[in-house]
Amino acid sequence: MSETHAAHPAPDPAHPAGANSAPPAFEERGSGRSPETPGAADLRARAADLDTADDLAKLRTRFTLPEDLVYLDGNSLGALPTGVAERMAEVVTQEWGENLIRSWSDGTWWTAPERIGDRIAPLIGAAPGQTVVGDSTSVNLFKALVGAARLAGEGRTDLLVDAATFPTDGYIAASAARMTGLNVVPVDPDRAAEAFGPSTAVVLLNHVDYRTGRLHDLPGLTAAARAAGAITVWDLCHSAGALPVGLDEHAVDLAVGCTYKYLNGGPGSPAYLYIAARHQQDFDSPLPGWNGHADPFAMTPGFAPAEGALRGRVGTPDILSMLALEAALDVWEGVTVEAVRAKSLALTDFFLECVAAYVPQGVLEPVTPAAHAERGSQVSLRTENASAVMAELIARGVVGDFRAPDVLRFGFTPLYVGFADAERAARTLSHVLGHIYE
Ligand SMILES: *Cc1c(COP(=O)(O)O)cnc(C)c1O
């Protein structure tokens, strides 16, 4: 541990920045020289060493990123993998422009949802044949929740929903509950297991809280829900591609997630639905479109669901976005999600250490848990003027995001973020805070 860090212990969450905290004494003043921060040379040297020793550092060349940008918003929109633009040009000019309708039957189009689902599967710990890509996360939540309610036994009345959930999950859950006659019961994921009982039909939880970055106990909560006879639906938007999920290992029933965050599929790239093999026979989708039919081209009037996860398909897939996502998944060649997780924890530890060294105590309140077992791949820091602070950070080339009312969110994507980026982000943050409070 560096001297600097010892001199400024990590801010204590029990004593958050209050309205009365004195403006910190910052180093930066308009003297013309580049602003320096105590201990910065030391931490910069450490960052360089950590980057040199990092086996994943070379993966940054698999992405197209502006040279001088520290991009800490890959938990909202992942960076552009290098092969995607070329593949898109080929899809548009040849597969669409020249092959036209023939691409549906002769090419790679029709089977894209299940093929790409099986490429995502290893990243979420799923054996092949259980993951299908298409539609948005919100739409897949609807399929999963109504499907789960139909799988749940008779006499169960409650749909338990993560009380701090990403809003769309809550909105969709309320509608699904209304349609299936269930009651929505908000639960604190940290204490959800206590709420599971004989009336619990379905449990919907976010694996990582999008605002605080807290990682919930998927193995323990899934086991507890299963013991109570309930069906679990996990939202993996902030975990897939960032940390091991283990859907099969932990006997999750249903899961959904998006692909434009840690999977770098591009803006609005299609989401996925996981249906555990043991439920596929009975999974009754509330959106039985013709693409999920056992024999779509028979064009029969009655719906007969396809075997396996295919019954989670709805209508014609959005091929351009699908094939961009497929090309984006090439960045995972030779990379394990376990290695990504190890680097993510090292990066977030180092970022927190730099923040503690550079920013006076009490100005920022870390809301992401310090314990590795409870931390996703982001660091959220609460502060006054968070919106203005983030705007200024972005103006200085450090891109994170702001979540109302007072959270600065920094996503750490180990495939293309390094330790020098973490140090620069913390240093720039200290300068911005000094500037804001001056
Ligand atoms: C990003 C995110 C979503 C997004 O849903 P869309 O339908 O893709 O817009 C849903 N849930 C969670 C937890 C998210 O983080």
The ligand as an SDF file (V2000), in Angstrom:
LIG
                    3D

 15 15  0  0  0  0  0  0  0  0999 V2000
  -29.8410   -1.7920  -19.4690 C   0  0  0  0  0  0  0  0  0  0  0  0
  -30.8750   -2.5600  -18.7320 C   0  0  0  0  0  0  0  0  0  0  0  0
  -32.1010   -2.8790  -19.3250 C   0  0  0  0  0  0  0  0  0  0  0  0
  -32.4140   -2.3620  -20.6900 C   0  0  0  0  0  0  0  0  0  0  0  0
  -33.5790   -2.8480  -21.2470 O   0  0  0  0  0  0  0  0  0  0  0  0
  -33.8540   -2.5900  -22.7970 P   0  0  0  0  0  0  0  0  0  0  0  0
  -35.1390   -3.2250  -23.0720 O   0  0  0  0  0  0  0  0  0  0  0  0
  -32.6910   -3.2160  -23.5330 O   0  0  0  0  0  0  0  0  0  0  0  0
  -33.8350   -1.1260  -23.0300 O   0  0  0  0  0  0  0  0  0  0  0  0
  -32.9800   -3.6730  -18.6100 C   0  0  0  0  0  0  0  0  0  0  0  0
  -32.6790   -4.1130  -17.3710 N   0  0  0  0  0  0  0  0  0  0  0  0
  -31.5080   -3.7950  -16.7740 C   0  0  0  0  0  0  0  0  0  0  0  0
  -31.1940   -4.3040  -15.4010 C   0  0  0  0  0  0  0  0  0  0  0  0
  -30.5740   -3.0030  -17.4280 C   0  0  0  0  0  0  0  0  0  0  0  0
  -29.4470   -2.6770  -16.8360 O   0  0  0  0  0  0  0  0  0  0  0  0
  1  2  1  0
  2  3  1  0
  2 14  2  0
  3  4  1  0
  3 10  2  0
  4  5  1  0
  5  6  1  0
  6  7  2  0
  6  8  1  0
  6  9  1  0
 10 11  1  0
 11 12  2  0
 12 13  1  0
 12 14  1  0
 14 15  1  0
M  END
$$$$
